[in-house]
Amino acid sequence: MSTGILGTRAGLVADINLILQIAILLVLAIGIFQAKRRNFNVHRTLMTAVVIANAVLIVAIMNPSFFRVLPFALRHPGAPGPTVLWPHILIGTLAELMGIYIVLSMKLEMPKSLRIRNTKWLMRITFFLWAVALAVGIAMYFVWYT
């Protein structure tokens, strides 16, 4: 029986979160395109919006969902759900923290000891991790809800 809008057993909130996460990845791609066109102000604005939007989704949707499934995940660590849950959490958290660092370093004057010289590579790695976290999140969605 379908309860969400994507035709799975997922609830409406899970479906909306999945759709918004895919939209966030598209905005990230647009931001990358803007940076390549040297539109750094647009790039900075898009990246800031993405990091903030993702943080809101993590706090408002993903954290409550995580704490609902945590008892099951701890009791059955080898089950399909938990085997995709933990990599999603670890990779996604790392990507979000790196995104926060990059946005803060763009907005604030960082002390020399906290600066990373080659931010282009840091941004590329962050995008890659973000995309992997989304792919694992999509896999997790299908494991839990189909």
N, C-alpha and C positions, 0 to 999 in steps of 0.2 A: 504494500500500500504506500503510495507516494504522499508525502506531506509537504515537500518543498516545491520549488518552481522548476527544478531540473529533472524531475521524473524519478528521483531516487527516494530512499527512506530518510534522507536528510531533512532536517527542519528548515524552515524559511531562513533562519539566521545563518545556518551553515552554508546554504546556497548563496545568499547575498555575500557572505564573506569570500567564498570562492570566486564569485564574479568580480568582486572588488579587488581581490589579489591579482587576478589576471589583468584587470584594468591598470593596476599599479605597475605591473611589469611593462605594459604598453607605454605608460607615461615615462617610465625609466628609459625605454628605447627611444622615445621622442626626445628626452633630455640628452641622451648620448648623441643623437643626430644634431641637436642644437649646439652641443659642444664642438662637434666636428665642423659645423658651419661658423664656429667662433662666436656664437651668440651666448656668451658666458652668463650674462644677466638672466636670460630665459632659462638656461641650463640650471643655474643656481636656484632660481625660484621653483622650478619643477622638482628638483632633487629635494629641496626643503619640504615641499608639499608632500612628496611621496614618503619621506621618512616620518613626518608627523602623522600622516594618514595611516601608515602601517603601524606605528606605535599605538594609535587609538584602537585599531582593530585587534592588536595583540592584547591590550588591556581589557577592552570591552567584550571581545568575543572569544579569542583563543585561550586566554587564561582561565575564564570560567569553564570552558569546555575541557581543558586539560585537567582541572581539579575534579571534574565529574568522572573522567575516565581513569584517573590516577589509581584508585584502588584496584580496578581490574588490571591495569597495566602492571602493577606491582605483583599481583597474584599470578598472572599469566604472562610472564615476560617473553615467552617464545611464541605467543599467539600472533597472528598476522597484524592485528592492530598495533600492539606495542612495538613490533619490529620496525614499523615505519614511523611511529610516533617519536621515538627518541632521536633518530637522525634528523627528523624535521625540526624538532625543538632545538637541537644543538646547532645545526647549520643556520636555521632561521634567526636564532638569537645572535650568533656571530655576525651574520649579515646586517641585522638591525643595529647592533652596537657599532659596527664599522661605518654604517650609514650615518649614525648620530655623530660619530667622531668627525667624519668628512664634513658634514653640514656645520658643525660647531667650528671646525678649523677654517671654513669659508667665511663664517660670520664673525669670529673672534680672532684677536691677535693671540696666537698660541705661543707659549714660551718655547724657546729653541729646543729644549730637551723633549718636548712633546710633539714637535713637528716631524712629519715624514717628508723627505725630500721629493720622492717621485710619487706624487699623488695620482698621476695618471694610472700607474699600476695598481695602486690601492683601490681606485675607483673601478678598474676592470675586474679585480678580484672580488670586490664587493658585489658587482653586478652578477658575476658568475655564481657566487654563493647564493645570492637572492634568487636567481633562476633555478638553481638546484633545490633550494628550499621550497620554491613553488612547485617544482616537479614532484618532489617527495610529498608535499602537501596535497597535491592532486591525487597521487597514488593513495595516500592515507584516506582521502575523501572516498575513493572508490572501494577501498578495503572495508571501511566502517559502514558505508551507506548503500552498497549495491549487493 
